[in-house]
Amino acid sequence: MSVVCHRDGMKNPAEAIASAGSMVCVFLVKLFTKLAIYRLTSL
């Protein structure tokens, strides 16, 4: 998983949407992992 923001790569909207989607995906995975760890430790 490589999250790299290219300023010059944001010229066409398809790349911008794809990079934004991958960032959201990574964010959700991190959030879900934190939640799972929190639930396991709280038990």
VOGU-3710 file (C-alpha; in Angstrom, 3 decimals, decimal comma):
1> msvvchrdgm> 0,000/0,000/0,000  1,694/3,166/-1,169  -0,042/6,453/-0,485  1,892/9,042/-2,439  0,396/12,397/-3,385  1,686/13,757/-6,653  0,833/17,399/-7,244  1,445/17,106/-10,988  -0,480/13,838/-11,175  -3,758/15,474/-10,202
11> knpaeaiasa> -4,326/16,972/-13,662  -6,882/14,443/-14,892  -9,918/13,805/-12,635  -9,692/10,010/-12,958  -6,320/9,901/-11,199  -7,545/12,313/-8,530  -10,604/10,152/-7,863  -8,497/6,994/-7,775  -5,957/8,439/-5,346  -8,711/9,853/-3,125
21> gsmvcvflvk> -10,446/6,468/-3,147  -7,266/4,646/-2,158  -6,646/7,141/0,667  -10,189/6,602/1,954  -9,687/2,841/1,720  -6,453/3,014/3,723  -8,142/5,271/6,291  -11,028/2,837/6,729  -8,674/-0,114/7,111  -6,678/1,724/9,786
31> lftklaiyrl> -9,873/2,758/11,589  -11,252/-0,789/11,490  -7,962/-2,202/12,795  -7,904/0,293/15,668  -11,513/-0,552/16,507  -10,816/-4,298/16,452  -7,759/-3,896/18,695  -9,753/-1,687/21,068  -12,565/-4,250/21,277  -10,100/-7,088/21,906
41> tsl> -8,238/-5,203/24,643  -11,435/-4,012/26,315  -12,632/-7,600/26,721
//
